Amino acid sequence: MKERIKTFLADQNLSAKEFAEKIGVQASSISHIITGRNKPSVELLQKMLRHYPEFDVYWLLTGKNEFRTKHSEESDRNVLDNELTEPNQTDIVGVEDDAKELVSVLCLYKDGSFEKFESRT
């Protein structure tokens, strides 16, 4: 994940210190993640995605999917703030209802832990 965070910082043209200031964490937290000393907490990821909702959380966690989401900024903020919303046609472009199939669900908890549930089909 440290490489994806480095990619993110390069894309945003931010130093680790500038990034830390923008999301409201200690500069040493970001430095330790980049050097591999620590892994990012769920809280740090939430802060990052709250300030930069265009980045795909699944990409940040796994390196899979696209670098940026196709969702709107407002939609991403609602999910991060635990406001569940019904998807609308603009959320998934070019996908018929019959073609949609749940692949996985990621649950983020306030204590910093998370669980991933995957479809068995």
C-alpha positions, -999 to 999 in steps of 0.1 A, spaced: 0 0 0 29 23 6 37 24 -31 0 33 -39 2 62 -14 35 73 -30 17 72 -64 -11 92 -49 12 119 -36 31 121 -69 -3 124 -88 -13 153 -65 21 168 -65 22 168 -27 51 163 -3 44 140 27 43 170 50 18 189 27 -4 158 25 -4 153 63 -14 190 68 -43 187 43 -58 156 59 -50 166 95 -25 140 106 11 142 119 37 144 92 56 116 109 26 93 103 28 97 66 66 95 67 64 62 86 40 48 60 61 58 31 92 42 46 73 10 54 77 13 92 39 15 97 9 6 78 -19 31 73 -48 29 97 -84 29 86 -88 63 102 -60 77 80 -76 62 49 -109 77 58 -93 111 62 -75 107 29 -107 97 11 -127 124 27 -103 150 13 -97 132 -20 -129 113 -28 -119 108 -64 -95 80 -54 -109 45 -53 -107 29 -18 -105 -6 -33 -75 6 -54 -59 20 -23 -64 -12 -3 -56 -38 -30 -41 -21 -61 -70 -35 -82 -96 -14 -100 -90 20 -115 -69 47 -97 -99 71 -97 -135 63 -91 -163 71 -115 -186 81 -87 -194 117 -79 -176 135 -50 -209 138 -31 -217 101 -34 -182 92 -21 -185 116 9 -219 101 18 -204 66 20 -175 78 40 -199 95 64 -220 63 68 -249 78 50 -261 49 28 -278 60 -4 -296 42 -31 -275 39 -63 -288 58 -93 -282 55 -129 -253 79 -129 -234 58 -104 -228 29 -128 -225 40 -164 -233 16 -192 -242 -13 -170 -276 -30 -174 -294 -39 -142 -293 -76 -152 -255 -74 -156 -249 -61 -120 -236 -87 -96 -223 -81 -61 -186 -91 -59 -176 -79 -24 -185 -57 5 -160 -38 26 -170 -29 62 -149 -2 79 -153 1 117 -147 31 140 -120 11 159 -98 10 128 -106 -26 118 -123 -38 87 -138 -69 72 -142 -79 35 -170 -101 25 -169 -117 -10 -196 -133 -30 -195 -171 -32 -208 -173 -68 
